[in-house]
């Protein structure tokens, strides 16, 4: 056992059911059992982390707790032969940061199944610019590819395009040769999206149909939806024959009010994207693509790097829908 101390954000539930966040000192002995002890160099801030940090029991059931669904760092100890001390690794999804202490601490201890070796071509920091958000974006695009949506077929709509998933989806799709139309509620960020590779930017209001029609003119060959609700319903009704819609978020709403006509008259496919329990072989494939053919040249443009102490204010920003791009946390800054 080790009594080594480290810093972590800890969220505590008070007697009057409020939640407070503080940076405190923890011991490695307090970490749960697991085969791999990782010294976390970088993490990132996702919407799910903000929910965990504010007491959302749908994400985290037990407090006190350290959020952070993403972590990139160096293996310090490993039971077994899969990883060696000094290996650079990525840990994300599964239960990390939900009910297992996550990447907002300088150390984590997790099952070996959760750990992926950092692919050649990526640095630890770059992997966290992607993080779960980038992984989700890339997994969505992989599903479009696997279901026959090639660049020459037509336009791809990305909703919630200034957020973590949306911004990386815009950039990867543009790099892969697709014509990208970005939908956003932040039209003052139009130039940001064009710089990422969007050929057109449309407002949130333009992205929501209020006519009540069952089908709209087919425009999209594919859709990467990150928000859900009426925007997703409109996107489905606007997808061309044989088009593919991926769905990975619910920041607008978890409700989906639509009808069967896009599916039975146009053969539209709706594919759910779950990064939390994605099998390890697919996980490795997605990370390899992000490190190679889909690696972005403008990762710095997407990134706001902060310290552990600066997390609190950034959690408030993401909850208010004001985050742009990706927030990377340097755990040792």
Helices and strands as residue ranges (DSSP letters): E 5-13, E 19-27, G 28-30, E 36-45, H 47-53, E 70-78, E 88-92, E 107-110, G 112-114, E 115-117, H 124-146, G 151-153, E 156-158, H 164-175, E 180-184, G 187-189, H 190-196, E 200-203, G 205-207, E 220-225, H 229-237, E 239-247, H 261-265, E 269-272, H 280-291, G 300-302, E 303-307, G 308-310, H 311-319, E 326-330
